[in-house]
Amino acid sequence: MAWLLIGTAIYNDKSMADIVNLLDIVDREGKPFVAPSALTQRRQTLGEAAAKALFQCTQRHRQEQANLTAWNGLTLLGVDGVVWRTENTDENNQSFMKPKSNRGLETQSPQV
């Protein structure tokens, strides 16, 4: 069932039958599952606690194995596509840019 939980997270746009086929899930005797609905019913009986426990276990393993860069005791992580506005002070105006609008006017606050 752990593989099914992981599979539904990875392939969340696919049906249960597709996930079973993609992951080649078999029963304890090695026979392929005939009815994917059996997996759906079993997954529903597991509940939220099982998914949470699996996530915490895999996340803990990932954190232990990850080679994350640190700076001054902090973990550095990347953020893509985010713009933060800063307070409109002289210091921030010198350190950060003020983007221009389509009409060539500066925005009110500097952005990082």
Secondary structure, 3 states (H helix, E strand, C coil): CHHHHHHHHHCCCCCHHHHHHHHCCECCCCCECCCHHHHHHHHHHHHHHHHHHHHHHHHHHHHHHCCCCEECCEECCCCCCCCCECCCCHHHHHHCECCECCCCCECCCCEC
